[in-house]
Amino acid sequence: MMTTQAGTTPIPLPRIKSQFQKRVQESIAGYMFMLPAMLIFVVFLIIPIGFALFISLTDWNGITPLGQQAQTATGTVEFTNQTDQAIVIPVGSIVRGLSEREVVTFTMSDEFTIEAGESITTNLTLDDPNQASVLKGLNNLQTVVPRNLRNIFEVTNPIADELGGYAVTITNVSDEVAITPVEGLTISTVGNLSIEFVTTQEVTLPAGVGATAEIPVTVRDESLGRAGNLARGTVTIPPTELAESVTINNPERMDGGLNQDFNMVGMSNYNALLLQPGVAQRDFFISVKNTVYFVLGVVPVQTVLALLLAVIVNQKWLKGKGFFRTAFYFPSITSSVVISIIFMWMFTRGGLVNMLIGTIFPNYESVTWLNDPNGVIHNLLGLFGVNKSTVGGWADTSIAGLTAWEWLSGPSVTMMTIMILNTWTTIGTMMVIFLAALQNIPSSVYEAASIDGATSWQTFRRITVPLLAPTLFFVVTLGLIGTFQVFDQIYVISSGGPAKTTLTIAYIVYQNGFNNSQMGLAATTALVLFGIIFIFTMIQRMFTTEKVND
């Protein structure tokens, strides 16, 4: 753009771009640059959390395909005349059959000592509260204990009480005093459901004994889904009004029954996990206790050891730095499953660890490292004669399904072994992170400290550690997340045993979702774990930030 005046040469004016237009263009460029990151954030965080939140509000079992609609079972039933007269079978006549065996389980968490021939009566709760309606409809009940205990204990069928629990009587049928398992006694009630079908056509059964006619039927309760697909020869109970006149049978298996994918249950899973007394709540808080002890034991030790190793391999006087760095880091890149199996071999009763200790201490008695449910704190207190019976009545105070004494058990001997394994496999990674941060500290800082007469300890405490504060926060955060999510080593070594002393929150997610087919409860547990990790991280960040500011 140019301007002119009479008798002068045209003067060009610069194009001035408004600040507003510049900011708009910069903002658009910034959003375009961040768009891929935002898409990744949505795909890998928001959507999974949203899906888990939705599943936690349902009773989905993880097996029925999502989107599947309920479908009633159908089939044909053959009526056989037992009289000399023709019989009209009207539409809507009800016939019955018995389902395949249904199993409902209870867990008796209390420990009892029962004299030979004596009995005790105790109260139980269902492992899965949703099975209450199934138990109510069972026929031909039989209640048993695990097969390996059937020559010791017999148990009566459960009787419902007014509070939603069940009472059973357990009898010691052996010739000696018997103690119920400390990890809990699983009690199973087995029976058959009575399934009702209705005829969909009116058929006249020809006169004469043995005359037959096939009549189409459909299950009366549409919500039964696949439970209505009874096997051949199981529909044998005729309509009540024709019980004296006909016999029935289904020549082929019923088919067509499909389960609804899920039902919305609201906050029931959260209630069962956190508030409602029962196996789900008890197992969850056992896993919380075990996981917290695991975190408190592993994170500080792995952080301190990693920092010390990083400082050592960063020293100028150290020869063969590459070898030591590789050696310390190697466990971190080795398969966790392989290392877990090696540790299992090392810590067996006749393994390398017991052999070495026995060589040093001749009177040493081998420890069952991987099958010892005793808490370490309980063991230490026991050395001074302190046990549950000597500390007073407060030890029996129930807190979230566990007694106060159980909360103060400390990690079991088996869990301590896994903690040692986890620490050994993670300090290498943490060491590398600390090492990278140490090498970014200017050497001039250490030279100034040396000139001022600072000792090695003063230099480490007053210079190295404060300058590593951001890295320390990062390492501790990684440690918190990793230890709260520990699963693979638990799965390989102990599967939550012995006596549930290595049960962790992450393992409970797997157990509920894949072993117990309670994906809704598994999603609930996963979300609660997410909340716990978030809270612990924020607390840790608060203390670390204050330390940096100081």
N, C-alpha and C positions, 0 to 999 in steps of 0.2 A: 504494500500500500504506500502511495506517495502523496505529498501535498506540494502545491506550487503557489508562488506569489508573483505578481506582475514584475517582469524584468529580472527574474532570478531563475537559477537552475533548480529543477525538481529535487527534493530531499527525501530519500527513502526512510520510512519509519519501521523499526523492528516489530515483528509479530510477537505479541506478549501473550503467553498462555496463562490463563487464570490458575491460581493456586488450587481452586476447587476442582477444576478439570484434571489437574495433575494428581491430586489425592484420589480421585475416582479411578483413574487409570492404574495407579499403584495398588489400590485395593483390589481391583479386578484381577490384576496380575498375581497378587498374593493369593487370592482365593483359587485361581486356576492352578497355581503351584501346589496349594494344599489339598486340592480336590482328590488326588489319588490316596493321600494319607487319610482323608476323611472317609473315603469309601472303604479302605482297609479297616478303619476304626469301627465303622458301622457293621461290616460283614463279620469281623472276627471278635467283636465285643458286644455291641448293643444287641444284635440279633440273637446270639447264643444265650445271653442273659435273659432277654425277653422270652425266648422259647422255654428256658428252664423255669422261669417264673410262671409261665402258663401251665407247664406240665405239673408243677408243684401244687397246683390248684385242682388236679384231677386224680383219678384212681387208675391211670393207665398202667398196665402191667409190663409194657415194653415188648410184648410179644404180638398182640393183636395189631394189625396194620392200622396206622392212623388214617382216618377217613372211612373206615369200614362201618357200615350200618348194621344194626341188629337184624337178624332174619330168623324166623321161627322154623323149628324142625318139623318135617313132614314125613309121611310114610304110609304104609298099609298094615292093617291088622287082620289076621284071619280068624273069623268066628267059626266055631264048630258047635253044631246043634247037639244037645244031649237029650232031646225029647223026640216024640213022634209027631209033633205039630210044628207048623211054620211059625217063625218068630220074626216080628218086625223090629228092626234096630233103628230107632229114630235118629234124626240129625241131633247132634249135641250130646250124644251118650258119652259118658266119661269112662275111660279105661286108664289103667295105671301100670307103670313099670318101674323097676328099681335101677338107678344109675350105677355106673361103675364105682369102685371104691373111692370115697372121699376121705381125706385126712385133714383133721384139725389139730393144731399143735399148741401146747402150753409149755412154759418154762418155769419150773420151781426154783427160784434163785436162793431161797433160804437153805441153810445146811442143817440137817437133822441127824441125830444119833438115835437109832432105833434098836432096841433089844430084840433078840431072837423071838419070833412069834408075836411080837407086839405091833401095834398099829398107831399111827398118828393121823389126824385130820388137819388139813391145811387149805388155805385159799389160794387160788390161781387166777391169772388173767390170760386171755388169749394173746398169742404172739401177734396175730393180726386181728384187730377189733372188727374188721369187715367180715370175718368168718362167723360172727355170732349168729347171723341168720342161717348160714349153712348148718351150723351145729344144731340149731333148733329144729331143722327139718330132717335130720338124719334118722335112719332106722337101722335096726340090727347093730347097735352100738357095741364096740369093744375098745377098751382103753388099755394101753400097754406102755411100758418103759422101753428104752433101747434094748436091743437084742442081747447085748453082753451083760445086762443087769437083770434079765428076766428070771434067773435062778436065785435072785436075791430079793427083789421087790415085786409085789403085785399091787395094782391100783384099781380103785373102783371107777365107774363112769362118773363124769363130772355132773354136779347138781348146781343149777343156777341159783344165785341168791338175789335179793332185792336191790343190791348195789351194783349189779352188772358183773360181779365176779362169779367164780365157780369154786365149789368145795369138792375135794377128793379125799379118800382115805388110802394111805399107803401102808402096806403090811410087809414086814420083814419075814420072808418065808424060808430064810436060811437057818442054820443052826448056830450062827455066831452073831455078835453085835455088828451092825452095818451102819455106815455113814453115807449119806447121800453125797453126790459129787460136789466139790467146792465150786466148780464152774457153773453149776446149775443142773437140774435134772429135767430132761426133755420128756414130756408126756404127750402121747399121741392118741387121739380118739378117732377110730375108724368106723365108717358106716356107709349106708347107701341113702341117696335121696329118692323120695317117691315122686316120680314125674307123672303129671296128668296130661292125657291127650283127649281130644274130643273128635267125634266122628263128623265128617263134613257132608255125608250123603245118607239118605234114608234107604236102607236095604232090607229086603225080606229074606230071611234065612230059610232055605227049603226045609220041608218036613223030613223027619227021619234022623235017627241017631247017626252021627258022623257026617251029616251034610255040612258043607262049608261054604263060606262066602268071604271075599276080601273087601274090606271097607277102608277108604282113605281116611287118615286122621291127621290132625295138626296139634302141636303142643299148646296147652292151655295158657301157660305163662310165657309171653313173648320175650321176656327179659332173660330167659334161661340160655339163649344162644346155643352154643355147642353142647352144653350140658343135656340138651334134649335129643342129641344124636345117640340114642340108646342102641346097644349092640343087639344082634339078632337073638331072638328067644328070651328077651328080658321084659317085654310087655305081656304080662300074664294075669293081671287082675282085672276081671270083667266089670261091667257096670253093676252097681250094688243090686239094682232091681232085677238083674238077669243072672245073678251069681249061681242060682240053682239050675239054670237052663242052658248056659253056654260055657265053653272054655275058649280062651283066646291065646294068640301067640303072634309075634311079628316075624314073618319068614325072612325078612331082610333088615339090615341095619337102617335106622332112621337117618335121614340126611337133610341137608339144606340149612341146618342151624348155624348161625354166625353170631359172634359176640359183638356188642357195641364196642367201638374202639376205646371209649372211656366215658366216665361220668364226671361232671363237675362236683367237687366235694368241698369247695371253699377253703377254709383254713384248717380243715380236719388234719391234714398231714403235719402242719405246724403244731397243732394242739397235741397230736400223738407223740411228736418228737420232743417237745419242750415242756409240756404242762401235764399231760395225762399220764398218771402212773401206769407202768406196764413195761414190757420187754423193750419196745422201741425207745422209750425215754431212758431206761436204765442203760441199754447198750450205747446210746448216743453220749450220755454223760460219762460212761466208762471210757469211751473213745476220746472225749474232751480231756479227761484227766490224764490219760496216757499221752496224748499229743502234746499237752502243755508241758509235762515233764520232759518229753522228747525235745521240745523247742528250747526249754530252759537249760537242758544239759548239753545240747549240740551247738547251738548258735554262739554262745560266748567262747566255748573251747575252740571251735573251728576258726573263729575270727582272730583270737589271740595267737593261735598256732600259725595261721596263715600270715599274719603280720610279722611274727618273729622270723619265719622262714624267708619272707620277702626281704627283710632287713639283712639277714645273713647272706643270701645269694646276691645282694646288691653291693656287698663290700668289695672294695678294690683289691684287698689282699687275698681274696678267696681264689684259689686255683681250680680250674675245671668247672667254671660257673655253668657252662652249657650242660654238662653232665648232671649236675645237681638239680638244675631247673627242670630238665627232662624227667629225672627220676621222681621228683616231687609231684610233677604234673601228670605223670603216666596213669595213676589210678583213676583220675578224673575222666579219662577218655576210654577206659576199659569198660566193657559191658557190665552193667550193674547186676544182671542175672548171673553172669559168670563169677564175679567177685563174691556174690552172696553164696553161691554154691561152694566156693573155696573156703569161705568163712565157716560154713556149715561143717565142712570136713575138719577144719582146724579146731572148732569148739565142741565137737562131739565128746562124749565121756572118755573115749579112748583116743582122742585127737591130739594134735601137736601141742596145743596150749597146755592141756593137763599133763602131758608127758614132760614138757620143759619145766613146769612148776614142780612136778614130782621129783625131777632130777635135782633141783635146787633145794627143795624141802622134802626130805625123805618121808616125813610123817603126814604129808599132804594127802587129803582124801579128794578124789576127783569130783569136780562140780559138774552137774548137768546144766551147763550154760544155756542151752537152747530149750530146756523143758522145766524151768524153775519159775513158778508164778509168784514167789515171795518178793515183797517189795524191799528195796535196798534200805530205805529208812526204817522199816520194821525190823530188818535184820540187825541194823546198827543199834536200835533201841533194845533189841533182845539181848545184846551182849551185856547190857546194864540191868537186865531183869525187868525191862519195861515191856508190857504187852497189853492187849486190849482189856484183859480182866483187871489190871492193876491201875489203869489211868482214870477210872471212874465212869459214871453213866453217860457223860457227854460223848463218849466214843460211839454210842449207839444212836446218836441224833441223826435223823435222816435228812439229807440234803440232796434234792434232785434225784431221788432213787438210790443214792449211795449213803452209807454211814460216814460220819466224820472220820472214823478210823480208816476207812477205805480211801478217802480223799488224801489222807496223810501217809499213804503207803510208800510213796516214791515210785520210781520206775522199777519194774520187776528185773530180776537178774537177766532174763531173756531180752528184755527191752534194752538193758544196759549194753548187752553184746551188740545189738543192732545199732545202738548209738555210737559205739566205737567204730563199727563198720562205716556208718554214714559220715562220721567225722573224717576218717581216713580217706574216703573217696572224694571229699569236697574241698579239703584244704588246698589242694593243688590249684583249682580254679581260682579260689579267693587269693592265693599267693600271687598268681599272675596279675590279677587286678591291682593288688597293692604294689607290685613291682613296677607296673607301668606308671602308677602315681608317684612312686619314689623317684623314678628317673626324670620326672618333670619338675622336681624341686631344684632350683638353681644351686649350683655348687658354691656360689658366692655367699649364700646364706650360712652354710656350714663353715666356710672360711672365716666369716665375721665372728661366728660363735666361738671358733677356736682361738681367734685373736683375743677375744674377751675373756678367755680362760674357762669356758664351759666344759664340763666333763662329758663323757659319752652318754651317761644317763640323763644329764640335764639337757643335752642336745636332743636326745630322743624324746624326752618328755615335753620340753618347751618349744621345740621347733618341728620335729618330724610329725608327732601325733596331731598337733593343731592344724598343720598344713594338709594332713590326710583326712581331716574331718568330713569333707564331702564324699571322699572315697569310702570312708568308714560307714557313712550312712548308706551308701549304695550296697556295700558288702553285707551289712546287717540286714538290709531289706531283702536281698536275695536269699540270705540264710533263713529269714523268717518265712518267706513264701515257700522255699524248698522243703523245710522241715514240717510245716503245717500240711503240706501236700504229700508227705512220704507215703508211698504205696508199694513200689516194686519190691523193695527189700522185705517188707512185711509179708507180702504175698508169697515170695519164694521161701523165706525162712520159717515163718510161724503160722501164717494164715490167721492171725489174730489171737492164737493161743500162746501159751497154755492158760486156761481159765480166763480168756479174754484180756490178758494183761498186756498184749501188744496190739489190741484193737485200736486203730486210729480212725480219725474222721474220714480221711480219703478211702480207707478200706471199707468203712461202713457204707459209703456211697456205692462202691462196687457190690458189696454184699446185698444191699437192699435192691439194687437195680437188676443184677444179673443172677444172683442166687435165689432171692426171694420173690422175684418178678413184681416188685413194688417200685416202679420207675417214678411215680409221683413222690413217694417218700425219699427216694434217692435224689431227685431234683431239689427237694426241700433241704436235705442235708447239705448238698453242694452249695446252695445259696447261703445257708447259715455259715458254712466254712468260708465263703467269699467275704461275708460280713465280718467274721472274726479276724481274718487276715488284714482286711482294710483297717479295722479298729487298731490292731496291734501296730500296723505300719504307721498310722497317724500318731499314735502315742510315742513310738520310737523316733519319728521325725521331729516331734515337738521337743523332746529332750536333746536330740542331736543339734537342732537349730539353735536352741538356747546356748549349748556349749560352744558352737561356732561364734555366736554373737559375743559371748564373754571373752 
